[in-house]
Amino acid sequence: MPAKPATGILSILKTAVINATVALVLFSLMIGIRTEAGSEGQLTYWTRFGELASLVAAVFGGSIVIELLRQWIGPSGAERLVPPAVQSGMALLGRFLAPALLIFALLVPVIFYNQRYILDLSILVLTYVMLGWGLNVVVGLAGLLDLGYVAFYAVGAYSYALLATNFGWSFWVCLPLAGTLAAFWGVLLGFPVLRLRGDYLAIVTLAFGEIIRLVIINWQSLTGGPNGVPGIPRPTLFGIPLDSSDDGLAAKLGIEYSPTHRIVFLFYLILAMALLTNWVTIRLRRLPIGRAWEALREDEVACRALGINTTTTKLTAFATGAMFGGFAGAFFATRQGFISPESFTFQESALVLAIVVLGGMGSQLGVALAALTMIGGFELFRGLETYRMLVFGMAMVLIMIWRPRGLIGHRAPTVYLTKAQAISSDLVKEGHG
């Protein structure tokens, strides 16, 4: 039986004192004493005990804060120092967090109507929220590590771009086609990886993403190669363009035209698509196929022993996640008006996977918060220039130390026994247990 970790004020102070002592030993010669060569070549030195004391005090105080946070937001069931009243208040706040975020999202175009940068950033965050929710089906629910998710994003984007530019089809016709083609490629990827898991599955999906990108680059007669696809049509409101023409939406409504109308329309469009992704995922999770995904994630051998068809389960997970990625890709193409292979590199797959892992695999709210933190926070630290990647990496490492299952770790299956039930050993022998 593993030893119970020590908690309490004395334990925290003991840890802080040890850390401060180690810092004192390490920094004594590095910070406390400064040496330089004198004017005649002799060695001169002087002390900086003030800076040394500040660093040791910072380590002591930081250790206390880290231990308090570790016990506050630590794993469930652990002894915590936060009073029960504060814990109940935090739980109540968390219950209303999702509705508050939804209301705020609906009011973003109203609040920031004249701030184009905020609207563009909000659209970008919602795009990654949708991508995260799509990948969450594969990684979070089915437990299949996918490092090539950007391939489905690219398939959706190029499907819409090529169909719209070559055949003149509208966005609303091409959107379901883009999702269907991405789901088809998801099934194609699912077949060769049916017997793979873990690291081998990650390698194959990573290779799949690179294959799609290289095909796009080299098939210049169809995709334009590195030059990309320009002139992608903008979306319309069911045939009504959002421009300054006489047939535009502003002219029909009798209002003054503003370029912000199209940005607001794009915002509500991606918001609706993201909410649809969330609703479908939640509904699927309550269906037998969703429970089969969770069973596959928990134990594939036990899942197969229960008679669940793991082949169908894996293929549906890949196809569903790929379909949402295709939808997001089609939106990305119509929003940008131009796409090229540079937009679909492995970095995008890694970013979406990081959003799912940091948010908490299987948690819809956690993925949304992680996308908001990572995409919005990345822009927030833009003023730090080259140091923002360092801050970004340190934040990810700290979250993984404190919350190994993500900000909102939620891996509890939809159906489970709320109370442990003891059974007779005779039933186990007979195969009933």
C-alpha positions as CSV (number, residue, x, y, z in Angstrom):
1,M,0.0,0.0,0.0
2,P,1.6,3.3,-1.0
3,A,2.5,5.7,1.8
4,K,0.1,8.6,2.3
5,P,1.8,11.9,1.3
6,A,2.5,14.1,4.3
7,T,0.3,17.2,4.6
8,G,-0.1,20.0,7.1
9,I,1.6,23.3,8.0
10,L,4.7,21.6,9.6
11,S,5.3,19.5,6.5
12,I,5.0,22.6,4.2
13,L,7.4,24.5,6.4
14,K,9.8,21.6,6.5
15,T,9.8,21.4,2.7
16,A,10.3,25.2,2.4
17,V,13.2,25.2,4.8
18,I,14.9,22.3,2.9
19,N,14.4,24.1,-0.4
20,A,15.7,27.4,1.0
21,T,18.8,25.6,2.4
22,V,19.6,24.1,-1.0
23,A,19.1,27.5,-2.6
24,L,21.5,29.0,-0.1
25,V,24.2,26.5,-0.8
26,L,23.8,26.8,-4.6
27,F,23.6,30.6,-4.7
28,S,26.2,31.4,-2.1
29,L,29.1,31.2,-4.6
30,M,27.0,32.1,-7.7
31,I,25.3,35.2,-6.3
32,G,26.6,35.9,-2.8
33,I,30.3,36.4,-3.9
34,R,31.3,38.3,-7.0
35,T,34.9,38.1,-8.3
36,E,36.7,40.1,-11.0
37,A,40.3,40.6,-12.1
38,G,41.8,43.8,-10.6
39,S,43.8,46.4,-12.4
40,E,47.1,44.7,-11.6
41,G,45.8,41.2,-12.3
42,Q,45.0,40.3,-8.8
43,L,41.7,38.7,-7.8
44,T,39.2,41.0,-6.2
45,Y,35.9,40.0,-4.7
46,W,33.0,41.6,-2.9
47,T,29.8,40.2,-1.4
48,R,26.2,40.6,-2.3
49,F,24.4,39.2,0.7
50,G,21.3,41.3,0.0
51,E,20.6,39.7,-3.4
52,L,21.4,36.3,-1.9
53,A,19.0,36.8,1.0
54,S,16.3,37.9,-1.5
55,L,16.7,34.8,-3.6
56,V,16.6,32.5,-0.6
57,A,13.5,34.3,0.7
58,A,11.9,33.9,-2.7
59,V,12.6,30.2,-2.8
60,F,11.2,29.8,0.8
61,G,8.0,31.8,0.0
62,G,7.6,30.1,-3.4
63,S,7.9,26.6,-1.9
64,I,5.1,27.4,0.5
65,V,2.9,28.8,-2.2
66,I,3.6,25.8,-4.5
67,E,2.8,23.3,-1.7
68,L,-0.4,25.1,-0.8
69,L,-1.5,25.1,-4.4
70,R,-0.5,21.4,-4.8
71,Q,-2.7,20.5,-1.8
72,W,-5.5,22.8,-2.9
73,I,-5.8,21.7,-6.5
74,G,-4.3,18.3,-6.0
75,P,-6.0,14.9,-6.8
76,S,-9.4,14.2,-5.5
77,G,-9.6,12.4,-2.2
78,A,-6.4,14.0,-0.9
79,E,-6.4,15.9,2.3
80,R,-6.6,19.6,1.6
81,L,-5.8,22.7,3.6
82,V,-8.4,24.9,2.1
83,P,-11.4,25.4,4.4
84,P,-14.6,23.5,3.3
85,A,-16.5,26.8,2.9
86,V,-14.0,27.9,0.3
87,Q,-14.1,24.5,-1.4
88,S,-17.9,24.6,-1.6
89,G,-17.7,28.1,-3.0
90,M,-15.2,27.0,-5.7
91,A,-17.5,24.1,-6.6
92,L,-20.5,26.4,-6.9
93,L,-18.4,28.8,-9.0
94,G,-17.3,25.9,-11.3
95,R,-21.0,24.9,-11.7
96,F,-21.9,28.2,-13.3
97,L,-18.6,28.6,-15.2
98,A,-19.8,27.0,-18.4
99,P,-23.1,29.0,-18.7
100,A,-21.1,32.2,-17.9
101,L,-18.6,31.5,-20.6
102,L,-21.4,30.8,-23.1
103,I,-23.2,34.1,-22.3
104,F,-19.9,36.0,-22.5
105,A,-19.1,34.4,-25.9
106,L,-22.6,35.4,-27.2
107,L,-21.9,39.0,-26.1
108,V,-18.3,39.3,-27.4
109,P,-19.3,41.0,-30.7
110,V,-21.5,43.4,-28.8
111,I,-18.9,44.3,-26.3
112,F,-15.9,44.5,-28.7
113,Y,-17.7,45.6,-31.8
114,N,-15.2,48.3,-32.6
115,Q,-12.1,46.2,-31.7
116,R,-11.2,44.2,-34.7
117,Y,-8.2,42.6,-33.1
118,I,-10.3,41.1,-30.2
119,L,-12.9,39.8,-32.7
120,D,-10.2,38.1,-34.9
121,L,-8.6,36.6,-31.8
122,S,-12.0,35.3,-30.6
123,I,-12.6,33.7,-33.9
124,L,-9.2,32.0,-33.7
125,V,-9.8,30.8,-30.2
126,L,-13.2,29.3,-31.2
127,T,-11.6,27.6,-34.2
128,Y,-9.1,25.9,-31.8
129,V,-11.9,25.1,-29.4
130,M,-13.7,23.2,-32.2
131,L,-10.5,21.4,-33.2
132,G,-9.9,20.5,-29.6
133,W,-13.4,19.1,-29.2
134,G,-13.0,17.1,-32.4
135,L,-9.7,15.6,-31.3
136,N,-11.1,15.0,-27.8
137,V,-13.4,12.3,-29.4
138,V,-10.3,10.4,-30.6
139,V,-7.9,11.1,-27.7
140,G,-10.0,11.9,-24.8
141,L,-13.0,9.5,-25.2
142,A,-11.5,6.6,-27.3
143,G,-8.0,6.9,-25.9
144,L,-6.3,6.8,-29.4
145,L,-3.3,9.0,-29.6
146,D,-3.5,11.0,-32.8
147,L,-0.5,13.2,-33.8
148,G,-1.8,13.8,-37.4
149,Y,-5.1,15.5,-36.7
150,V,-4.0,18.5,-38.8
151,A,-4.4,16.2,-41.9
152,F,-8.2,16.2,-41.5
153,Y,-8.1,20.0,-41.0
154,A,-6.2,20.3,-44.3
155,V,-8.6,17.9,-46.1
156,G,-11.6,20.0,-45.0
157,A,-9.9,23.3,-46.0
158,Y,-8.7,22.1,-49.4
159,S,-12.1,20.3,-50.1
160,Y,-14.0,23.6,-49.7
161,A,-11.3,25.7,-51.5
162,L,-11.2,23.4,-54.6
163,L,-14.9,22.8,-54.8
164,A,-15.7,26.5,-54.4
165,T,-13.1,27.9,-56.8
166,N,-13.5,25.2,-59.5
167,F,-17.2,24.6,-59.5
168,G,-18.5,27.8,-57.8
169,W,-20.4,25.9,-55.1
170,S,-21.4,27.8,-52.0
171,F,-20.1,27.4,-48.5
172,W,-23.2,25.8,-47.2
173,V,-23.1,23.1,-49.9
174,C,-19.3,22.5,-49.5
175,L,-19.4,22.4,-45.7
176,P,-21.0,19.0,-45.3
177,L,-18.9,17.7,-48.2
178,A,-15.8,18.8,-46.5
179,G,-16.8,17.0,-43.3
180,T,-17.7,13.9,-45.2
181,L,-14.4,13.8,-47.1
182,A,-12.5,14.3,-43.9
183,A,-14.4,11.5,-42.2
184,F,-13.6,9.3,-45.2
185,W,-9.9,9.9,-44.8
186,G,-10.4,9.3,-41.1
187,V,-11.7,5.8,-41.9
188,L,-8.8,5.3,-44.3
189,L,-6.4,6.1,-41.5
190,G,-8.3,3.9,-39.0
191,F,-7.9,0.7,-41.0
192,P,-4.1,0.4,-41.0
193,V,-3.9,1.3,-37.3
194,L,-6.5,-1.1,-36.0
195,R,-3.9,-3.3,-34.4
196,L,-1.7,-0.5,-33.1
197,R,-1.7,1.4,-29.8
198,G,0.5,3.7,-27.8
199,D,3.7,4.9,-29.4
200,Y,3.3,2.9,-32.6
201,L,-0.2,4.5,-33.2
202,A,1.3,8.0,-32.6
203,I,4.1,7.3,-35.2
204,V,1.6,6.2,-37.9
205,T,-0.7,9.1,-37.3
206,L,2.2,11.5,-37.4
207,A,3.3,10.0,-40.7
208,F,-0.2,10.3,-42.1
209,G,-0.3,14.0,-41.3
210,E,3.0,14.5,-43.1
211,I,1.9,12.4,-46.1
212,I,-1.2,14.6,-46.6
213,R,1.0,17.8,-46.4
214,L,3.5,16.4,-48.9
215,V,0.8,15.4,-51.3
216,I,-0.6,18.9,-51.1
217,I,2.8,20.4,-51.8
218,N,3.7,18.1,-54.7
219,W,0.3,17.8,-56.5
220,Q,0.6,21.3,-58.0
221,S,-1.9,20.7,-60.8
222,L,-4.7,20.3,-58.3
223,T,-3.7,22.1,-55.1
224,G,-1.4,24.8,-56.4
225,G,1.5,23.3,-54.5
226,P,3.4,25.8,-52.3
227,N,1.6,28.7,-53.9
228,G,-1.7,27.5,-52.3
229,V,-5.3,28.3,-53.4
230,P,-6.1,32.0,-53.6
231,G,-9.5,33.7,-54.1
232,I,-11.6,31.4,-51.9
233,P,-15.1,32.8,-51.8
234,R,-16.4,34.3,-48.6
235,P,-19.4,32.8,-46.9
236,T,-22.8,34.2,-47.5
237,L,-25.9,34.3,-45.3
238,F,-27.8,31.7,-47.2
239,G,-27.0,33.3,-50.6
240,I,-27.0,37.0,-49.4
241,P,-23.4,38.4,-49.6
242,L,-22.1,40.4,-46.7
243,D,-20.6,43.2,-48.9
244,S,-21.4,46.7,-50.0
245,S,-23.2,45.7,-53.2
246,D,-26.9,46.5,-53.8
247,D,-27.6,42.8,-53.2
248,G,-25.7,42.8,-49.9
249,L,-27.2,42.2,-46.5
250,A,-26.6,45.8,-45.4
251,A,-28.5,47.2,-48.5
252,K,-31.4,44.7,-47.9
253,L,-31.7,45.7,-44.3
254,G,-31.3,49.4,-45.1
255,I,-28.4,50.0,-42.8
256,E,-24.9,51.5,-43.4
257,Y,-22.4,48.9,-44.6
258,S,-19.5,48.1,-42.3
259,P,-16.7,45.5,-42.9
260,T,-17.2,44.5,-39.2
261,H,-20.6,42.8,-40.3
262,R,-18.6,40.0,-42.0
263,I,-16.4,39.5,-39.0
264,V,-19.4,39.4,-36.6
265,F,-21.0,36.9,-39.0
266,L,-17.9,34.7,-39.0
267,F,-17.7,34.9,-35.2
268,Y,-21.3,33.6,-34.7
269,L,-20.8,31.0,-37.5
270,I,-17.8,29.4,-35.8
271,L,-19.5,29.7,-32.4
272,A,-22.5,27.8,-33.8
273,M,-20.3,25.2,-35.3
274,A,-18.3,24.7,-32.1
275,L,-21.5,24.5,-30.0
276,L,-22.9,21.9,-32.5
277,T,-19.6,19.9,-32.1
278,N,-20.0,20.0,-28.3
279,W,-23.7,19.0,-28.4
280,V,-23.1,16.1,-30.8
281,T,-20.1,14.9,-28.7
282,I,-22.2,15.0,-25.5
283,R,-25.1,13.1,-27.2
284,L,-22.8,10.5,-28.7
285,R,-21.2,10.0,-25.3
286,R,-24.5,8.9,-23.8
287,L,-25.2,6.5,-26.6
288,P,-23.8,2.9,-26.8
289,I,-21.1,4.0,-29.2
290,G,-19.9,6.6,-26.7
291,R,-19.8,4.1,-23.9
292,A,-17.9,1.7,-26.3
293,W,-15.3,4.5,-26.8
294,E,-14.9,4.9,-23.1
295,A,-14.6,1.1,-22.6
296,L,-11.9,1.0,-25.3
297,R,-10.0,3.8,-23.6
298,E,-10.1,2.1,-20.2
299,D,-9.1,-1.4,-21.3
300,E,-9.1,-2.7,-24.9
301,V,-8.7,-6.3,-23.8
302,A,-11.6,-6.2,-21.4
303,C,-13.6,-4.3,-24.1
304,R,-13.0,-7.1,-26.6
305,A,-13.9,-9.7,-23.9
306,L,-17.2,-8.0,-23.4
307,G,-18.1,-8.5,-27.1
308,I,-17.6,-5.0,-28.2
309,N,-16.4,-4.7,-31.8
310,T,-13.2,-2.7,-31.4
311,T,-12.8,-2.3,-35.1
312,T,-16.1,-0.4,-35.5
313,T,-15.4,1.5,-32.3
314,K,-12.0,2.8,-33.5
315,L,-13.2,3.6,-37.0
316,T,-16.2,5.6,-35.7
317,A,-13.9,7.5,-33.3
318,F,-11.5,8.4,-36.1
319,A,-14.3,9.3,-38.5
320,T,-16.2,11.4,-36.0
321,G,-13.1,13.4,-34.9
322,A,-12.0,13.8,-38.5
323,M,-15.4,15.1,-39.6
324,F,-15.3,17.9,-37.0
325,G,-11.7,18.7,-38.1
326,G,-13.0,18.9,-41.7
327,F,-15.7,21.3,-40.7
328,A,-13.2,23.5,-39.0
329,G,-10.9,23.4,-42.0
330,A,-13.7,24.5,-44.3
331,F,-14.4,27.5,-42.0
332,F,-10.7,28.3,-41.9
333,A,-10.5,28.4,-45.7
334,T,-13.5,30.7,-46.1
335,R,-12.3,33.0,-43.4
336,Q,-8.8,33.3,-44.7
337,G,-9.7,33.5,-48.4
338,F,-6.3,31.8,-49.1
339,I,-4.7,28.6,-47.9
340,S,-1.3,27.0,-48.4
341,P,0.5,24.0,-47.0
342,E,2.3,26.2,-44.4
343,S,-1.0,26.4,-42.5
344,F,-1.1,22.6,-41.9
345,T,2.2,21.6,-40.4
346,F,2.9,19.3,-37.5
347,Q,2.9,22.3,-35.1
348,E,-0.8,22.6,-35.5
349,S,-1.4,19.0,-34.6
350,A,0.9,19.4,-31.5
351,L,-0.9,22.6,-30.5
352,V,-4.4,21.0,-30.7
353,L,-3.1,17.9,-28.8
354,A,-1.6,20.1,-26.1
355,I,-5.0,21.8,-25.8
356,V,-6.7,18.5,-25.2
357,V,-4.1,17.2,-22.8
358,L,-3.8,20.4,-20.8
359,G,-7.6,20.9,-20.6
360,G,-8.2,17.3,-19.5
361,M,-8.8,14.4,-21.8
362,G,-12.5,13.8,-22.0
363,S,-13.5,17.2,-20.6
364,Q,-15.4,19.5,-22.9
365,L,-15.1,22.5,-20.5
366,G,-11.4,21.8,-19.9
367,V,-10.6,21.8,-23.6
368,A,-12.4,25.1,-24.1
369,L,-10.5,26.7,-21.1
370,A,-7.2,25.3,-22.4
371,A,-7.8,26.7,-25.9
372,L,-8.7,30.1,-24.4
373,T,-5.6,30.0,-22.2
374,M,-3.2,28.8,-24.8
375,I,-4.3,30.8,-27.8
376,G,-5.4,33.9,-25.9
377,G,-2.5,33.7,-23.4
378,F,0.0,33.3,-26.3
379,E,-1.3,36.6,-27.6
380,L,-1.3,38.1,-24.1
381,F,2.4,37.5,-23.8
382,R,3.3,38.9,-27.2
383,G,4.9,41.9,-25.5
384,L,7.5,39.5,-24.0
385,E,8.7,38.8,-27.6
386,T,11.2,35.8,-27.6
387,Y,10.6,35.1,-23.9
388,R,6.9,34.2,-24.4
389,M,7.8,30.7,-25.6
390,L,9.8,30.2,-22.4
391,V,6.8,31.4,-20.3
392,F,4.5,29.3,-22.4
393,G,6.7,26.1,-21.9
394,M,7.1,26.7,-18.2
395,A,3.3,27.1,-17.7
396,M,2.7,23.8,-19.5
397,V,5.3,22.0,-17.4
398,L,3.8,23.4,-14.2
399,I,0.3,22.4,-15.2
400,M,1.4,18.9,-16.0
401,I,3.2,18.6,-12.6
402,W,0.2,19.9,-10.6
403,R,-2.6,18.5,-12.8
404,P,-1.3,15.4,-14.6
405,R,-4.8,14.8,-16.0
406,G,-5.3,18.4,-17.2
407,L,-7.0,21.5,-15.8
408,I,-10.3,19.6,-15.5
409,G,-9.4,16.0,-15.5
410,H,-12.6,14.0,-16.2
411,R,-12.1,10.4,-17.1
412,A,-15.0,8.9,-15.2
413,P,-17.0,6.7,-17.6
414,T,-20.6,7.7,-18.3
415,V,-21.9,4.5,-16.7
416,Y,-20.2,3.1,-13.6
417,L,-21.0,1.6,-10.3
418,T,-21.4,4.3,-7.7
419,K,-20.9,1.8,-4.9
420,A,-18.5,-1.1,-4.8
421,Q,-20.2,-4.5,-4.6
422,A,-18.6,-7.5,-3.2
423,I,-19.3,-10.8,-4.9
424,S,-18.7,-14.4,-3.9
425,S,-15.6,-16.2,-5.0
426,D,-17.8,-19.0,-6.3
427,L,-19.2,-16.7,-8.9
428,V,-15.7,-15.6,-10.0
429,K,-14.8,-19.3,-10.5
430,E,-17.9,-19.8,-12.6
431,G,-17.1,-16.8,-14.8
432,H,-20.0,-14.7,-13.5
433,G,-17.9,-12.2,-11.6
